[in-house]
Amino acid sequence: MGTIDSQKQDILQAISAMREELEERYTVRRIGVFGSFARGTADRVSDVDIVVELGEPTFDHYMDLKFHLEDALNRPVDLVIADTVKPRLKPVIDRETIYA
């Protein structure tokens, strides 16, 4: 396991490499990492906080995308749909997010 910065870069590169597939299968328009990995404070048990904009935000797309990301990243994923973020959390997520 590398440093937190290298892990963050690995996660962003993995997501970037999947972009086309994520767009086609799950209607992903935009996807980024926020939270402990974006801040550089993650540890070996941290989940990956991901915010996503979906063209068709269905329950099936959400769940299938969450499982797909967890399998690909080999970590638990906390997946947030951008349009459903609570107003008090939106500024924090907007400030922290690093888009792939």
N, CA, C and O atoms as a Tinker XYZ file with bonds, in Angstrom:
   400  protein
     1  N      0.847000   -1.177000    0.000000    73     2
     2  CA     0.000000    0.000000    0.000000    64     1     3
     3  C      0.886000    1.232000    0.000000    63     2     4     5
     4  O      1.805000    1.324000    0.813000    81     3
     5  N      0.634000    2.174000   -0.887000    73     3     6
     6  CA     1.464000    3.366000   -1.009000    64     5     7
     7  C      1.017000    4.466000   -0.068000    63     6     8     9
     8  O      0.197000    4.254000    0.826000    81     7
     9  N      1.566000    5.626000   -0.286000    73     7    10
    10  CA     1.187000    6.786000    0.514000    64     9    11
    11  C     -0.238000    7.200000    0.176000    63    10    12    13
    12  O     -0.804000    6.777000   -0.832000    81    11
    13  N     -0.805000    8.038000    1.041000    73    11    14
    14  CA    -2.168000    8.517000    0.795000    64    13    15
    15  C     -2.246000    9.259000   -0.538000    63    14    16    17
    16  O     -3.201000    9.076000   -1.293000    81    15
    17  N     -1.244000   10.099000   -0.834000    73    15    18
    18  CA    -1.259000   10.818000   -2.112000    64    17    19
    19  C     -1.209000    9.859000   -3.291000    63    18    20    21
    20  O     -1.901000   10.074000   -4.286000    81    19
    21  N     -0.403000    8.803000   -3.200000    73    19    22
    22  CA    -0.343000    7.849000   -4.310000    64    21    23
    23  C     -1.638000    7.051000   -4.400000    63    22    24    25
    24  O     -2.078000    6.705000   -5.496000    81    23
    25  N     -2.259000    6.752000   -3.243000    73    23    26
    26  CA    -3.545000    6.056000   -3.259000    64    25    27
    27  C     -4.622000    6.939000   -3.885000    63    26    28    29
    28  O     -5.457000    6.462000   -4.653000    81    27
    29  N     -4.596000    8.237000   -3.550000    73    27    30
    30  CA    -5.560000    9.172000   -4.143000    64    29    31
    31  C     -5.386000    9.198000   -5.657000    63    30    32    33
    32  O     -6.367000    9.143000   -6.399000    81    31
    33  N     -4.142000    9.281000   -6.114000    73    31    34
    34  CA    -3.875000    9.294000   -7.554000    64    33    35
    35  C     -4.304000    7.979000   -8.202000    63    34    36    37
    36  O     -4.845000    7.982000   -9.308000    81    35
    37  N     -4.065000    6.851000   -7.522000    73    35    38
    38  CA    -4.484000    5.549000   -8.048000    64    37    39
    39  C     -6.001000    5.497000   -8.212000    63    38    40    41
    40  O     -6.505000    5.002000   -9.221000    81    39
    41  N     -6.723000    6.008000   -7.222000    73    39    42
    42  CA    -8.187000    6.014000   -7.281000    64    41    43
    43  C     -8.667000    6.898000   -8.426000    63    42    44    45
    44  O     -9.531000    6.495000   -9.204000    81    43
    45  N     -8.115000    8.093000   -8.529000    73    43    46
    46  CA    -8.514000    9.000000   -9.610000    64    45    47
    47  C     -8.176000    8.425000  -10.979000    63    46    48    49
    48  O     -8.957000    8.567000  -11.919000    81    47
    49  N     -7.020000    7.779000  -11.101000    73    47    50
    50  CA    -6.646000    7.161000  -12.380000    64    49    51
    51  C     -7.569000    6.000000  -12.719000    63    50    52    53
    52  O     -7.950000    5.827000  -13.877000    81    51
    53  N     -7.933000    5.200000  -11.712000    73    51    54
    54  CA    -8.844000    4.075000  -11.954000    64    53    55
    55  C    -10.202000    4.581000  -12.424000    63    54    56    57
    56  O    -10.787000    4.026000  -13.354000    81    55
    57  N    -10.700000    5.629000  -11.785000    73    55    58
    58  CA   -11.990000    6.195000  -12.187000    64    57    59
    59  C    -11.887000    6.783000  -13.591000    63    58    60    61
    60  O    -12.779000    6.582000  -14.414000    81    59
    61  N    -10.815000    7.502000  -13.865000    73    59    62
    62  CA   -10.618000    8.082000  -15.203000    64    61    63
    63  C    -10.579000    7.006000  -16.274000    63    62    64    65
    64  O    -11.137000    7.181000  -17.356000    81    63
    65  N     -9.921000    5.896000  -15.975000    73    63    66
    66  CA    -9.815000    4.800000  -16.941000    64    65    67
    67  C    -11.171000    4.161000  -17.225000    63    66    68    69
    68  O    -11.367000    3.571000  -18.288000    81    67
    69  N    -12.105000    4.273000  -16.286000    73    67    70
    70  CA   -13.441000    3.679000  -16.441000    64    69    71
    71  C    -14.462000    4.667000  -16.981000    63    70    72    73
    72  O    -15.611000    4.287000  -17.206000    81    71
    73  N    -14.081000    5.925000  -17.198000    73    71    74
    74  CA   -15.044000    6.979000  -17.531000    64    73    75
    75  C    -15.999000    6.597000  -18.658000    63    74    76    77
    76  O    -17.215000    6.729000  -18.515000    81    75
    77  N    -15.457000    6.131000  -19.763000    73    75    78
    78  CA   -16.314000    5.806000  -20.910000    64    77    79
    79  C    -17.330000    4.726000  -20.544000    63    78    80    81
    80  O    -18.511000    4.841000  -20.872000    81    79
    81  N    -16.870000    3.687000  -19.869000    73    79    82
    82  CA   -17.772000    2.612000  -19.447000    64    81    83
    83  C    -18.825000    3.139000  -18.471000    63    82    84    85
    84  O    -19.998000    2.780000  -18.574000    81    83
    85  N    -18.420000    3.981000  -17.535000    73    83    86
    86  CA   -19.359000    4.533000  -16.555000    64    85    87
    87  C    -20.407000    5.404000  -17.234000    63    86    88    89
    88  O    -21.574000    5.394000  -16.842000    81    87
    89  N    -19.998000    6.151000  -18.242000    73    87    90
    90  CA   -20.945000    6.979000  -18.995000    64    89    91
    91  C    -21.962000    6.109000  -19.721000    63    90    92    93
    92  O    -23.162000    6.382000  -19.689000    81    91
    93  N    -21.474000    5.059000  -20.376000    73    91    94
    94  CA   -22.359000    4.201000  -21.169000    64    93    95
    95  C    -23.283000    3.350000  -20.304000    63    94    96    97
    96  O    -24.477000    3.251000  -20.591000    81    95
    97  N    -22.752000    2.738000  -19.258000    73    95    98
    98  CA   -23.540000    1.801000  -18.449000    64    97    99
    99  C    -24.437000    2.473000  -17.428000    63    98   100   101
   100  O    -25.548000    2.009000  -17.170000    81    99
   101  N    -23.953000    3.584000  -16.836000    73    99   102
   102  CA   -24.665000    4.177000  -15.706000    64   101   103
   103  C    -25.058000    5.636000  -15.927000    63   102   104   105
   104  O    -25.529000    6.286000  -14.994000    81   103
   105  N    -24.881000    6.150000  -17.099000    73   103   106
   106  CA   -25.185000    7.536000  -17.488000    64   105   107
   107  C    -24.425000    8.578000  -16.653000    63   106   108   109
   108  O    -24.951000    9.654000  -16.366000    81   107
   109  N    -23.189000    8.249000  -16.269000    73   107   110
   110  CA   -22.371000    9.180000  -15.485000    64   109   111
   111  C    -21.976000   10.365000  -16.356000    63   110   112   113
   112  O    -21.415000   10.195000  -17.438000    81   111
   113  N    -22.274000   11.561000  -15.875000    73   111   114
   114  CA   -21.871000   12.789000  -16.576000    64   113   115
   115  C    -20.607000   13.378000  -15.966000    63   114   116   117
   116  O    -19.763000   13.931000  -16.671000    81   115
   117  N    -20.487000   13.252000  -14.644000    73   115   118
   118  CA   -19.343000   13.810000  -13.921000    64   117   119
   119  C    -19.137000   12.975000  -12.664000    63   118   120   121
   120  O    -20.104000   12.550000  -12.032000    81   119
   121  N    -17.878000   12.738000  -12.300000    73   119   122
   122  CA   -17.592000   11.919000  -11.128000    64   121   123
   123  C    -16.314000   12.421000  -10.466000    63   122   124   125
   124  O    -15.333000   12.741000  -11.138000    81   123
   125  N    -16.342000   12.482000   -9.148000    73   123   126
   126  CA   -15.173000   12.976000   -8.423000    64   125   127
   127  C    -15.077000   12.400000   -7.023000    63   126   128   129
   128  O    -16.027000   11.819000   -6.498000    81   127
   129  N    -13.913000   12.576000   -6.437000    73   127   130
   130  CA   -13.612000   12.084000   -5.091000    64   129   131
   131  C    -13.589000   13.274000   -4.137000    63   130   132   133
   132  O    -13.016000   14.318000   -4.448000    81   131
   133  N    -14.218000   13.109000   -2.971000    73   131   134
   134  CA   -14.160000   14.123000   -1.921000    64   133   135
   135  C    -13.894000   13.412000   -0.597000    63   134   136   137
   136  O    -13.688000   12.199000   -0.581000    81   135
   137  N    -13.894000   14.130000    0.481000    73   135   138
   138  CA   -13.702000   13.509000    1.790000    64   137   139
   139  C    -12.243000   13.237000    2.095000    63   138   140   141
   140  O    -11.356000   13.947000    1.622000    81   139
   141  N    -12.000000   12.201000    2.891000    73   139   142
   142  CA   -10.655000   11.960000    3.423000    64   141   143
   143  C     -9.604000   11.723000    2.344000    63   142   144   145
   144  O     -8.463000   12.157000    2.499000    81   143
   145  N     -9.960000   11.050000    1.259000    73   143   146
   146  CA    -8.960000   10.847000    0.198000    64   145   147
   147  C     -8.622000   12.161000   -0.494000    63   146   148   149
   148  O     -7.457000   12.413000   -0.801000    81   147
   149  N     -9.604000   12.987000   -0.741000    73   147   150
   150  CA    -9.349000   14.282000   -1.382000    64   149   151
   151  C     -8.532000   15.195000   -0.471000    63   150   152   153
   152  O     -7.691000   15.963000   -0.940000    81   151
   153  N     -8.788000   15.104000    0.835000    73   151   154
   154  CA    -8.062000   15.944000    1.799000    64   153   155
   155  C     -6.685000   15.395000    2.152000    63   154   156   157
   156  O     -5.855000   16.106000    2.719000    81   155
   157  N     -6.441000   14.119000    1.814000    73   155   158
   158  CA    -5.165000   13.499000    2.171000    64   157   159
   159  C     -5.113000   13.007000    3.599000    63   158   160   161
   160  O     -4.030000   12.865000    4.167000    81   159
   161  N     -6.284000   12.741000    4.196000    73   159   162
   162  CA    -6.335000   12.277000    5.583000    64   161   163
   163  C     -6.857000   10.849000    5.713000    63   162   164   165
   164  O     -7.120000   10.388000    6.824000    81   163
   165  N     -7.007000   10.148000    4.602000    73   163   166
   166  CA    -7.525000    8.778000    4.627000    64   165   167
   167  C     -6.520000    7.849000    5.295000    63   166   168   169
   168  O     -5.318000    8.113000    5.314000    81   167
   169  N     -7.043000    6.757000    5.842000    73   167   170
   170  CA    -6.161000    5.719000    6.365000    64   169   171
   171  C     -6.505000    4.401000    5.681000    63   170   172   173
   172  O     -7.307000    4.370000    4.748000    81   171
   173  N     -5.903000    3.328000    6.145000    73   171   174
   174  CA    -6.057000    2.050000    5.432000    64   173   175
   175  C     -7.479000    1.494000    5.466000    63   174   176   177
   176  O     -7.814000    0.626000    4.661000    81   175
   177  N     -8.315000    1.973000    6.375000    73   175   178
   178  CA    -9.692000    1.482000    6.446000    64   177   179
   179  C    -10.718000    2.501000    5.942000    63   178   180   181
   180  O    -11.922000    2.264000    6.036000    81   179
   181  N    -10.253000    3.617000    5.416000    73   179   182
   182  CA   -11.172000    4.658000    4.931000    64   181   183
   183  C    -11.948000    4.189000    3.708000    63   182   184   185
   184  O    -11.422000    3.489000    2.843000    81   183
   185  N    -13.222000    4.597000    3.661000    73   183   186
   186  CA   -13.978000    4.373000    2.436000    64   185   187
   187  C    -13.647000    5.504000    1.469000    63   186   188   189
   188  O    -12.995000    6.482000    1.834000    81   187
   189  N    -14.104000    5.352000    0.239000    73   187   190
   190  CA   -13.879000    6.379000   -0.779000    64   189   191
   191  C    -15.197000    7.122000   -0.968000    63   190   192   193
   192  O    -16.205000    6.527000   -1.349000    81   191
   193  N    -15.181000    8.420000   -0.701000    73   191   194
   194  CA   -16.363000    9.263000   -0.890000    64   193   195
   195  C    -16.366000    9.762000   -2.326000    63   194   196   197
   196  O    -15.429000   10.426000   -2.769000    81   195
   197  N    -17.435000    9.431000   -3.048000    73   195   198
   198  CA   -17.524000    9.786000   -4.466000    64   197   199
   199  C    -18.834000   10.519000   -4.714000    63   198   200   201
   200  O    -19.898000   10.088000   -4.269000    81   199
   201  N    -18.738000   11.634000   -5.432000    73   199   202
   202  CA   -19.925000   12.370000   -5.855000    64   201   203
   203  C    -20.066000   12.184000   -7.363000    63   202   204   205
   204  O    -19.086000   12.210000   -8.107000    81   203
   205  N    -21.311000   11.996000   -7.792000    73   203   206
   206  CA   -21.553000   11.694000   -9.199000    64   205   207
   207  C    -22.771000   12.463000   -9.698000    63   206   208   209
   208  O    -23.745000   12.661000   -8.971000    81   207
   209  N    -22.693000   12.888000  -10.949000    73   207   210
   210  CA   -23.852000   13.446000  -11.646000    64   209   211
   211  C    -24.278000   12.404000  -12.670000    63   210   212   213
   212  O    -23.481000   11.975000  -13.504000    81   211
   213  N    -25.543000   12.003000  -12.598000    73   211   214
   214  CA   -26.069000   10.980000  -13.499000    64   213   215
   215  C    -27.078000   11.591000  -14.457000    63   214   216   217
   216  O    -27.884000   12.438000  -14.070000    81   215
   217  N    -27.028000   11.154000  -15.717000    73   215   218
   218  CA   -28.020000   11.580000  -16.690000    64   217   219
   219  C    -29.388000   11.016000  -16.360000    63   218   220   221
   220  O    -30.405000   11.687000  -16.539000    81   219
   221  N    -29.412000    9.773000  -15.876000    73   219   222
   222  CA   -30.640000    9.099000  -15.463000    64   221   223
   223  C    -30.414000    8.561000  -14.055000    63   222   224   225
   224  O    -29.949000    7.432000  -13.896000    81   223
   225  N    -30.736000    9.350000  -13.030000    73   223   226
   226  CA   -30.449000    8.925000  -11.659000    64   225   227
   227  C    -31.462000    7.918000  -11.110000    63   226   228   229
   228  O    -32.235000    8.235000  -10.206000    81   227
   229  N    -31.451000    6.714000  -11.661000    73   227   230
   230  CA   -32.354000    5.670000  -11.184000    64   229   231
   231  C    -31.702000    4.914000  -10.035000    63   230   232   233
   232  O    -30.485000    4.956000   -9.860000    81   231
   233  N    -32.522000    4.227000   -9.260000    73   231   234
   234  CA   -32.011000    3.413000   -8.154000    64   233   235
   235  C    -31.073000    2.331000   -8.678000    63   234   236   237
   236  O    -30.026000    2.070000   -8.085000    81   235
   237  N    -31.446000    1.705000   -9.787000    73   235   238
   238  CA   -30.599000    0.647000  -10.360000    64   237   239
   239  C    -29.242000    1.189000  -10.792000    63   238   240   241
   240  O    -28.217000    0.564000  -10.520000    81   239
   241  N    -29.218000    2.330000  -11.453000    73   239   242
   242  CA   -27.937000    2.927000  -11.851000    64   241   243
   243  C    -27.088000    3.231000  -10.620000    63   242   244   245
   244  O    -25.887000    2.960000  -10.603000    81   243
   245  N    -27.718000    3.793000   -9.595000    73   243   246
   246  CA   -26.995000    4.135000   -8.367000    64   245   247
   247  C    -26.370000    2.886000   -7.741000    63   246   248   249
   248  O    -25.168000    2.856000   -7.476000    81   247
   249  N    -27.177000    1.871000   -7.508000    73   247   250
   250  CA   -26.678000    0.665000   -6.831000    64   249   251
   251  C    -25.647000   -0.070000   -7.682000    63   250   252   253
   252  O    -24.610000   -0.494000   -7.170000    81   251
   253  N    -25.922000   -0.224000   -8.970000    73   251   254
   254  CA   -24.971000   -0.915000   -9.847000    64   253   255
   255  C    -23.648000   -0.159000   -9.923000    63   254   256   257
   256  O    -22.582000   -0.776000   -9.920000    81   255
   257  N    -23.705000    1.165000   -9.992000    73   255   258
   258  CA   -22.489000    1.973000  -10.027000    64   257   259
   259  C    -21.715000    1.842000   -8.721000    63   258   260   261
   260  O    -20.492000    1.706000   -8.738000    81   259
   261  N    -22.410000    1.882000   -7.599000    73   259   262
   262  CA   -21.756000    1.736000   -6.290000    64   261   263
   263  C    -21.003000    0.408000   -6.219000    63   262   264   265
   264  O    -19.835000    0.381000   -5.830000    81   263
   265  N    -21.655000   -0.682000   -6.587000    73   263   266
   266  CA   -21.000000   -1.997000   -6.542000    64   265   267
   267  C    -19.842000   -2.068000   -7.532000    63   266   268   269
   268  O    -18.793000   -2.632000   -7.224000    81   267
   269  N    -20.030000   -1.502000   -8.710000    73   267   270
   270  CA   -18.972000   -1.485000   -9.722000    64   269   271
   271  C    -17.734000   -0.764000   -9.180000    63   270   272   273
   272  O    -16.616000   -1.263000   -9.314000    81   271
   273  N    -17.930000    0.395000   -8.577000    73   271   274
   274  CA   -16.810000    1.168000   -8.039000    64   273   275
   275  C    -16.134000    0.438000   -6.883000    63   274   276   277
   276  O    -14.907000    0.434000   -6.787000    81   275
   277  N    -16.921000   -0.176000   -6.007000    73   275   278
   278  CA   -16.330000   -0.919000   -4.890000    64   277   279
   279  C    -15.478000   -2.077000   -5.392000    63   278   280   281
   280  O    -14.390000   -2.324000   -4.871000    81   279
   281  N    -15.966000   -2.779000   -6.394000    73   279   282
   282  CA   -15.179000   -3.881000   -6.973000    64   281   283
   283  C    -13.905000   -3.356000   -7.626000    63   282   284   285
   284  O    -12.829000   -3.922000   -7.434000    81   283
   285  N    -14.022000   -2.287000   -8.388000    73   283   286
   286  CA   -12.873000   -1.753000   -9.126000    64   285   287
   287  C    -11.826000   -1.136000   -8.203000    63   286   288   289
   288  O    -10.628000   -1.251000   -8.465000    81   287
   289  N    -12.265000   -0.485000   -7.129000    73   287   290
   290  CA   -11.345000    0.212000   -6.227000    64   289   291
   291  C    -10.913000   -0.649000   -5.045000    63   290   292   293
   292  O     -9.983000   -0.302000   -4.317000    81   291
   293  N    -11.594000   -1.769000   -4.866000    73   291   294
   294  CA   -11.289000   -2.695000   -3.773000    64   293   295
   295  C    -11.383000   -2.000000   -2.407000    63   294   296   297
   296  O    -10.573000   -2.242000   -1.513000    81   295
   297  N    -12.377000   -1.144000   -2.275000    73   295   298
   298  CA   -12.643000   -0.408000   -1.031000    64   297   299
   299  C    -14.137000   -0.125000   -0.953000    63   298   300   301
   300  O    -14.813000   -0.074000   -1.981000    81   299
   301  N    -14.655000    0.058000    0.254000    73   299   302
   302  CA   -16.040000    0.518000    0.367000    64   301   303
   303  C    -16.169000    1.916000   -0.245000    63   302   304   305
   304  O    -15.257000    2.737000   -0.147000    81   303
   305  N    -17.310000    2.169000   -0.871000    73   303   306
   306  CA   -17.563000    3.461000   -1.514000    64   305   307
   307  C    -18.821000    4.076000   -0.912000    63   306   308   309
   308  O    -19.853000    3.416000   -0.793000    81   307
   309  N    -18.721000    5.342000   -0.536000    73   307   310
   310  CA   -19.880000    6.134000   -0.140000    64   309   311
   311  C    -20.217000    6.994000   -1.351000    63   310   312   313
   312  O    -19.551000    7.994000   -1.620000    81   311
   313  N    -21.257000    6.596000   -2.077000    73   311   314
   314  CA   -21.615000    7.245000   -3.336000    64   313   315
   315  C    -22.744000    8.247000   -3.105000    63   314   316   317
   316  O    -23.788000    7.907000   -2.549000    81   315
   317  N    -22.519000    9.483000   -3.539000    73   315   318
   318  CA   -23.488000   10.560000   -3.364000    64   317   319
   319  C    -23.872000   11.098000   -4.738000    63   318   320   321
   320  O    -23.006000   11.402000   -5.559000    81   319
   321  N    -25.173000   11.213000   -4.982000    73   319   322
   322  CA   -25.647000   11.825000   -6.222000    64   321   323
   323  C    -25.680000   13.336000   -6.003000    63   322   324   325
   324  O    -26.300000   13.820000   -5.056000    81   323
   325  N    -25.022000   14.063000   -6.867000    73   323   326
   326  CA   -24.841000   15.512000   -6.696000    64   325   327
   327  C    -26.161000   16.249000   -6.481000    63   326   328   329
   328  O    -26.233000   17.157000   -5.653000    81   327
   329  N    -27.198000   15.869000   -7.214000    73   327   330
   330  CA   -28.485000   16.567000   -7.120000    64   329   331
   331  C    -29.204000   16.341000   -5.794000    63   330   332   333
   332  O    -30.161000   17.051000   -5.483000    81   331
   333  N    -28.758000   15.364000   -5.011000    73   331   334
   334  CA   -29.453000   15.044000   -3.763000    64   333   335
   335  C    -28.677000   15.467000   -2.517000    63   334   336   337
   336  O    -29.089000   15.163000   -1.398000    81   335
   337  N    -27.562000   16.162000   -2.703000    73   335   338
   338  CA   -26.744000   16.596000   -1.563000    64   337   339
   339  C    -27.518000   17.625000   -0.741000    63   338   340   341
   340  O    -28.120000   18.549000   -1.287000    81   339
   341  N    -27.491000   17.450000    0.574000    73   339   342
   342  CA   -28.148000   18.405000    1.468000    64   341   343
   343  C    -27.478000   19.771000    1.332000    63   342   344   345
   344  O    -26.255000   19.856000    1.226000    81   343
   345  N    -28.278000   20.838000    1.334000    73   343   346
   346  CA   -27.728000   22.182000    1.132000    64   345   347
   347  C    -26.574000   22.538000    2.076000    63   346   348   349
   348  O    -25.645000   23.234000    1.667000    81   347
   349  N    -26.617000   22.079000    3.315000    73   347   350
   350  CA   -25.546000   22.432000    4.256000    64   349   351
   351  C    -24.243000   21.698000    3.946000    63   350   352   353
   352  O    -23.176000   22.150000    4.361000    81   351
   353  N    -24.306000   20.569000    3.223000    73   351   354
   354  CA   -23.103000   19.814000    2.870000    64   353   355
   355  C    -22.548000   20.194000    1.505000    63   354   356   357
   356  O    -21.376000   19.949000    1.219000    81   355
   357  N    -23.377000   20.785000    0.671000    73   355   358
   358  CA   -22.969000   21.090000   -0.704000    64   357   359
   359  C    -21.700000   21.938000   -0.789000    63   358   360   361
   360  O    -20.818000   21.603000   -1.580000    81   359
   361  N    -21.561000   23.023000   -0.015000    73   359   362
   362  CA   -20.326000   23.817000   -0.125000    64   361   363
   363  C    -19.065000   23.023000    0.227000    63   362   364   365
   364  O    -18.018000   23.215000   -0.390000    81   363
   365  N    -19.164000   22.144000    1.207000    73   363   366
   366  CA   -18.008000   21.329000    1.606000    64   365   367
   367  C    -17.641000   20.362000    0.486000    63   366   368   369
   368  O    -16.473000   20.242000    0.118000    81   367
   369  N    -18.639000   19.678000   -0.049000    73   367   370
   370  CA   -18.390000   18.717000   -1.125000    64   369   371
   371  C    -17.856000   19.443000   -2.357000    63   370   372   373
   372  O    -16.908000   18.976000   -2.988000    81   371
   373  N    -18.455000   20.577000   -2.701000    73   371   374
   374  CA   -17.984000   21.348000   -3.862000    64   373   375
   375  C    -16.526000   21.779000   -3.695000    63   374   376   377
   376  O    -15.748000   21.732000   -4.648000    81   375
   377  N    -16.163000   22.192000   -2.497000    73   375   378
   378  CA   -14.804000   22.674000   -2.232000    64   377   379
   379  C    -13.779000   21.537000   -2.274000    63   378   380   381
   380  O    -12.664000   21.726000   -2.762000    81   379
   381  N    -14.152000   20.357000   -1.763000    73   379   382
   382  CA   -13.207000   19.246000   -1.639000    64   381   383
   383  C    -13.072000   18.382000   -2.887000    63   382   384   385
   384  O    -12.035000   17.750000   -3.086000    81   383
   385  N    -14.089000   18.345000   -3.720000    73   383   386
   386  CA   -14.133000   17.358000   -4.798000    64   385   387
   387  C    -13.028000   17.560000   -5.826000    63   386   388   389
   388  O    -12.777000   18.664000   -6.308000    81   387
   389  N    -12.382000   16.443000   -6.138000    73   387   390
   390  CA   -11.398000   16.381000   -7.222000    64   389   391
   391  C    -12.032000   15.502000   -8.293000    63   390   392   393
   392  O    -12.244000   14.308000   -8.077000    81   391
   393  N    -12.334000   16.091000   -9.444000    73   391   394
   394  CA   -13.019000   15.353000  -10.500000    64   393   395
   395  C    -12.035000   14.549000  -11.332000    63   394   396   397
   396  O    -10.922000   14.988000  -11.622000    81   395
   397  N    -12.487000   13.350000  -11.708000    73   395   398
   398  CA   -11.658000   12.457000  -12.527000    64   397   399
   399  C    -11.884000   12.767000  -13.991000    63   398   400
   400  O    -11.283000   12.130000  -14.856000    81   399
